Amino acid sequence: MVRFKLGELLEKSGKTRYWLSQATGSSYDVLDNIINNTNASIYISTIDKIMEAFELEDIRDFMEYTKTN
């Protein structure tokens, strides 16, 4: 299972959803789905914009994979 860490990134950085929406051009609905891990899919371009906004170099800082049985 893939889990996104966007909520944690926002909290640690002190940034808001509004800031991220402006920085990435993504809607609140898209960001909320990622934050709540309720999205069925996500565009690679969205991941790229989020990574750039937070100046992340390692995708594992944004998402993690856990094997489910």
C-alpha positions in Angstrom: 0.0 0.0 0.0 1.3 3.4 -0.9 0.9 6.2 1.7 1.5 9.8 1.1 3.1 11.9 3.8 1.8 15.3 2.6 0.0 16.1 5.8 3.2 15.5 7.8 5.2 17.6 5.3 2.8 20.5 5.7 2.9 20.3 9.5 6.7 20.0 9.7 7.2 23.0 7.4 4.5 25.2 8.9 3.1 25.6 5.4 -0.6 25.7 4.6 -2.8 24.0 2.0 -3.4 27.4 0.5 0.4 27.9 0.1 0.7 24.5 -1.5 -2.2 25.0 -3.8 -0.6 28.2 -5.0 2.8 26.7 -5.4 1.6 23.6 -7.3 -1.5 24.8 -9.1 -3.4 21.9 -7.5 -6.9 22.3 -6.2 -7.8 21.9 -2.5 -9.8 18.7 -3.4 -6.7 17.1 -5.0 -4.5 18.1 -2.1 -7.1 16.9 0.5 -7.3 13.5 -1.2 -3.5 13.2 -1.1 -3.3 14.3 2.5 -6.1 11.9 3.6 -4.7 9.1 1.4 -8.1 8.7 -0.3 -7.0 9.2 -3.9 -7.2 6.4 -6.3 -4.6 7.9 -8.6 -2.2 10.8 -8.8 -0.5 12.4 -11.7 3.2 12.2 -11.8 3.3 15.9 -12.6 1.5 16.6 -9.3 4.1 14.5 -7.4 6.8 16.5 -9.2 5.3 19.9 -8.3 4.9 18.9 -4.7 8.4 17.6 -4.6 9.6 20.9 -6.0 7.5 23.0 -3.7 9.0 21.3 -0.7 12.5 21.1 -2.3 12.5 17.3 -1.7 15.2 15.2 -3.3 14.1 11.8 -2.2 10.6 10.5 -3.1 10.6 8.6 0.2 10.2 11.9 2.0 6.8 12.2 0.2 5.5 8.7 0.1 6.1 5.2 1.4 5.2 1.7 0.4 4.1 -1.0 2.8 3.5 -4.5 1.6 0.0 -5.8 2.5 -1.0 -9.4 2.7 
